Amino acid sequence: MGSTMSMVLEFIAVLALLATSATAQYNSGTATFYGGQDGSGTMGGACGYDNLYNAGYGVLNAALSQVLFNDGASCGQCYAITCDTTRSAWCKPGYSVTVTATNLCPPNYAINGWCNPPRPHFDMSQPAWEQIGVYRAGIIPVLYRRVPCARQGGVRLTITGFNYFQLVLVTNVAASGSVQSMAVKGANTGWIAMTRNWGALWQCSSALVGQGLSFMVTSTGGQTVYMNNIVPAWWTFGMTFTSNVQFYR
């Protein structure tokens, strides 16, 4: 009964999130593209995701200008983007695309660059950009808003580092798409708060090698999930573990 009620509450929360998104106001910005026709040039980037297919994001992604990137706190968030037909003849009217934030479009202060503060700009993968704009334009005015992220499967954790330093990459995050805080618990420790290293990578400077690990992760939507004993004691650096939990806000 408790499990059924929990599922019902989660479903209601998802509907509420979608309803909020549907009424969210669009903001004005601009968009360019990079990465080639197949989007392969967008792999990696300032969020630390490396292979975007393995991370659960694919090629419908974008690098955000500095004001949107928020020092990496926006990594994994999703945006619905459409070309602003009132400001350009290079739009594909009636089309929109949802992209995941996977990279930073760095400012160029030597020129009045599109990614300079305070401009909201999306340097989108070419496959994503061409869903809303005509290739020859190069740059288009857009309307955008944050939307819930849809993901397949559970949240994933990849552990790198060395000895007394663990670096954990969090990927495939649904709903709000991004992580606000997290903590790790070894088999022989209590909960240890982690700090953002860069992008979607979180760090812990403790001796945890040889211990089974649990994680507590809070999304920017305010939901906390527990991944108890997700990492066995025999883990090694470079391994990825997929949880059976996911966010709904």
N, C-alpha and C positions, 0 to 999 in steps of 0.2 A: 504493500500500500504506500509506504514511504517513498519507494523508488518511483512509483507511478506518479505520485504527487510532485516529486522533484522534476520529473520529465515535463509535466504539465506546466509548472512554474517556469521552466526554462523556455518552453515553447511560447508562453505568454511574453516573456522577456524579449525573445527574438522578434515577435510581432511588434512590440512597443518600440524596439530599436529601429525596425524597418519603417514604422510609421513616422518616427521622429526624423529619420533620414529623408523620407518622402516630402516632408514639409520644410526641410532645411533650405535656407536661402542660398542661391548661387552667388558666387563672387567672380569678379572680373580678373583676368590674368592674360598671359600669353603662353605660347607653346612652340617649341622647335622640335627637331628630332635628331637622333644619332643612332649608331650601332649597326647600320647596314640593313638590307632588305629582310634578312632573317632574324635580326635582333641579337645576333651572337656577340656583337660588340658591347652589349650592355651587361654582360656577365661580370661578376665581381662588383666593385664599387665601394663607396664609403660606408655602407651599412654592414659590410663584411659577409654578405650572403654567398659569395663565390658563384657556384653553379645555381642559377635561379630556378632551374627545373627541379633539382634535388631539394631546394629550399621550399618548394611548393608554390612558386610565384610565376614561372613561365616568362614569356616575352612581353606580356602586356604590363609594362613597368615604366617608371619615369624617374629621372633625377630631379630633385627639387631645388629651387633657388634657396639661398641661405635663410631667408625669412621664413620659409615653409619647412625647411629641414630641421630647424630647432635643435642644432647640435646633436643630431642623431635620434632625438626622442620621437621623431615622426617615422622612423624606419618601420616598414611593414604596414603602414596605414594605407587606406584605399580612397581614391578620388574618382568621382564621376565627372567626366570632362566632355564638353560639347563645343563646337566652333560657334563663335558669336556672329551669326549671319547679319546682324545690324551693323557690324563694323568691318566686314570683309566679304568679297565676292569669291574667295577661294575656299569657302566652306563646302562640306557635303551636308546639305540641310536634312534634318531629321535623324541624324546619326549621333550617337554618343558612345563613349568607351570608358570602362572602369580600369584604372591602372593601380599598381602597387608601388609605393615609394621604396626604391631600392638603392638610391645613390644621391649624391650631392652634386648640384651644378654650381661649381665654385664661382665666386664673384671675380670680376676682372676690373680692378680699379684703374688700370691704364687707359681703359676706354669706358664709355657709358654702357657697360655690358647688360644683357637682358637678365642675368642672374644676380646683379648687384642689388643690395638692400635699397629701398624697401620693396622691390618688385616681386610679386608672386608669379613665378615662372616655372613651367614644366618642360624639361628637355626629355621628351618621350622617346621610347623605342620607335623606330620607323614603322613596324607593323601596327602599333597602337595609333600613332599619329595619322597614318594614312586611312584609318577608319573614319576620321572626321575632317581631314583637310586634303586639298589637292597638292600633290607632290611639288609642283613648280613654285608654290608660294614660299616654301622654306620656313616661314613663320606666320602664325595666325593668332588673332585674338580669341580667347576662350572664356567660357563660363564654367566654373568648377565648384564642387562641394564635397565634403567628406561623406563617405558612405560606409556601411558595414562591410567587412571583408568576408567572402565565402571561401572556405578552405575544405580540402578533402583530408579526412583522417585527423589524428591527434597532433598536439604540439610536439615539436622535435627539439632535442637538445644535442649539440655537438660539443664535445669537450676537447680543448687543446690546452697547451701550457707546458709546464715543466716542474716536477717535484713539488715545491711549496707554492706554486702559482697555477691556479686553474682559470681558464678563460672559457666561458660557456656561451655559445651562439644559440639564440632562441629563434626558431623559424616556424613557419606554417601556423601563424597565430590568426585566429578568426575574429570576427566582430570588430572591436576597436582596432585590431591589427598590430598594436604596439604594446610594449611592456613598460610599466611604471616603476616597478621594483621587484626584487626577487631575493631569495635566501636559499642556502643549502644546508643540509644536515647530514653529517656522516654517521656511520654506525656507532662511532665512539664520541660524538660531539652533540651539542645542542644546535639550535638554529643559528647560522652565521649569516649576517646581512652581506649582500653582494653590492658592488657599485658598478655603474656603467663605465666600461673602459673606452669604447667608441662604437658608434653605430648600434647594432643589435647584440653586441658582445658585452657580457657581464663578467666581472672578475672576483676572485676570492684568493687571499694570500694565506692559506692554511695547509697543513699537511694532511691531505685527504686521500692520497694514493693508498690503495689496498683496502679501502673501506667502501661498503655499499652506500649509495647516496640517494637522498630524497630532496626534492625541490619544492619551494613555495613561490608561486609567481602571481603577481598582481598586474592586471592589464590597465591601460590608461582609461578604460571604461569603468574601473573600480571593482572588478570581479577578481577574487583570489581563488586559485586552484592549487591543489596539493598533488604532487606526483611522488607518492610514497614508494621508496625502494625501486625506483625506475632504473637505477644504475647498479649493476651487481658489483661485488667486491673485486672481480677480476678485470674490471674495465682498464683500458689503456688510452692514452692520448690519441686523439684523432677519430675516436668512435662516435657514432650518432645513435641516439636512443629515441624511439617514438613512443609517446605516452598514449594512454587511452582516454585522455581528457581533452576538452576543447573549451574555448570561451564562447559565451553568447552575449557578452557586453564588454 
